[in-house]
Amino acid sequence: MAYTVYVLYSEKYDRLYIGQSEDLERRLAQHSRGEIFSTRPYLPMKLIYSERVFFAF
């Protein structure tokens, strides 16, 4: 199983948000549309880092 850990940054509010997702493109679209409660007040946010992480259970 693989996830992407990512960091978003809001220049306007100088805030970072750290998240994880199995589908980064879908999740970033949700953030951009204001669908994510945690980041909605800080839009726009830009992706500044992402890393694919693999888990073996």
Backbone bond lengths (Angstrom), bond angles and torsions (degrees), N, CA, C in turn:
res aa  C-N    CA-C-N  psi(-1)  N-CA   C-N-CA  omega(-1)  CA-C   N-CA-C  phi
1 M - - - 1.446 - - 1.531 108.01 -
2 A 1.332 115.74 138.37 1.461 120.41 -177.93 1.522 110.57 -126.66
3 Y 1.287 115.11 141.69 1.454 123.12 175.87 1.516 108.24 -128.44
4 T 1.308 116.12 161.02 1.454 121.34 171.60 1.522 107.84 -114.66
5 V 1.312 115.44 124.84 1.462 121.74 173.58 1.528 105.33 -93.26
6 Y 1.337 116.34 134.34 1.463 118.99 -175.05 1.521 111.00 -140.61
7 V 1.328 114.39 158.45 1.457 121.47 178.30 1.527 107.92 -127.77
8 L 1.325 114.87 127.29 1.456 121.78 175.12 1.525 108.52 -107.64
9 Y 1.335 115.35 149.88 1.467 120.08 179.96 1.522 110.16 -131.62
10 S 1.320 115.92 134.94 1.453 122.75 173.91 1.524 108.40 -105.25
11 E 1.334 117.15 109.91 1.467 120.41 177.04 1.521 111.04 -64.93
12 K 1.317 116.06 -39.62 1.463 121.27 -176.69 1.528 111.90 -58.63
13 Y 1.336 116.67 -39.54 1.468 121.49 -176.60 1.528 113.36 -111.39
14 D 1.345 116.86 -0.16 1.468 122.22 -178.48 1.528 111.18 52.01
15 R 1.346 115.23 50.61 1.468 121.69 -177.27 1.515 110.38 -122.90
16 L 1.343 115.51 144.93 1.463 122.12 174.09 1.521 109.27 -108.72
17 Y 1.323 115.31 149.66 1.461 122.07 173.73 1.518 106.25 -133.49
18 I 1.316 117.25 129.20 1.458 122.66 178.22 1.521 107.75 -111.23
19 G 1.329 116.09 130.03 1.454 120.30 -179.12 1.514 111.47 -142.12
20 Q 1.322 114.55 176.36 1.466 120.74 176.26 1.513 107.97 -143.59
21 S 1.339 115.68 149.35 1.452 120.17 -177.99 1.521 110.33 -158.46
22 E 1.332 115.69 150.52 1.460 120.14 172.04 1.527 110.52 -78.97
23 D 1.325 117.57 -25.22 1.465 122.76 -178.11 1.522 108.41 -129.68
24 L 1.324 116.53 91.39 1.467 121.17 -173.38 1.524 112.14 -63.36
25 E 1.312 118.84 -42.79 1.467 121.10 -178.12 1.529 111.11 -60.27
26 R 1.326 116.85 -43.97 1.462 121.01 178.77 1.528 110.45 -63.82
27 R 1.315 116.31 -43.50 1.461 120.72 -178.24 1.530 111.62 -66.14
28 L 1.327 117.39 -40.51 1.461 119.98 178.03 1.526 110.76 -64.44
29 A 1.323 117.19 -36.99 1.467 120.75 176.79 1.523 110.21 -63.43
30 Q 1.331 117.28 -40.83 1.464 121.17 177.80 1.529 110.55 -61.85
31 H 1.332 116.64 -43.94 1.466 120.20 177.22 1.529 109.76 -59.39
32 S 1.325 117.49 -48.20 1.473 122.14 -176.65 1.521 112.67 -61.27
33 R 1.333 116.96 -33.64 1.464 121.45 -179.92 1.529 112.41 -82.66
34 G 1.332 117.29 -1.92 1.462 120.43 179.50 1.518 113.29 78.52
35 E 1.320 117.87 20.43 1.464 122.12 -178.02 1.523 113.32 -82.93
36 I 1.318 117.43 -11.78 1.461 121.35 -177.62 1.530 108.43 -101.16
37 F 1.318 115.98 114.74 1.469 123.09 -175.26 1.526 112.11 -53.38
38 S 1.329 116.92 -41.63 1.467 121.25 -173.64 1.520 113.91 -67.98
39 T 1.325 117.69 -27.47 1.462 119.55 -177.14 1.526 113.68 -109.90
40 R 1.312 117.75 -12.64 1.471 121.41 -176.76 1.533 113.52 -49.88
41 P 1.346 119.51 -44.85 1.478 118.77 -177.57 1.533 113.78 -68.86
42 Y 1.329 117.88 -14.59 1.464 121.36 -171.34 1.527 113.45 -109.81
43 L 1.324 117.16 12.64 1.459 120.61 -179.92 1.521 110.14 -68.81
44 P 1.321 118.19 149.38 1.454 126.61 -0.55 1.532 111.33 -80.10
45 M 1.319 115.01 151.29 1.460 121.33 175.55 1.520 107.67 -123.60
46 K 1.325 115.59 148.37 1.461 118.53 178.04 1.519 109.92 -122.15
47 L 1.307 114.90 148.64 1.461 121.92 178.37 1.517 108.52 -73.60
48 I 1.344 116.74 122.48 1.460 119.71 179.18 1.525 112.31 -113.40
49 Y 1.340 117.38 -12.62 1.468 120.09 179.87 1.512 109.25 -161.42
50 S 1.324 115.73 142.53 1.468 120.51 170.40 1.519 109.01 -151.95
51 E 1.315 115.09 148.22 1.460 121.27 -179.93 1.519 108.88 -147.30
52 R 1.313 116.29 130.85 1.458 122.59 178.43 1.527 108.20 -80.55
53 V 1.325 116.61 130.68 1.462 122.60 -177.43 1.520 108.24 -122.89
54 F 1.322 117.02 128.41 1.465 121.76 -178.97 1.521 109.50 -108.09
55 F 1.332 115.36 135.24 1.461 122.41 179.46 1.521 109.02 -116.10
56 A 1.305 116.18 137.68 1.467 121.32 174.66 1.524 107.19 -118.88
57 F 1.313 117.03 118.34 1.458 120.86 -179.71 1.504 110.24 -108.23
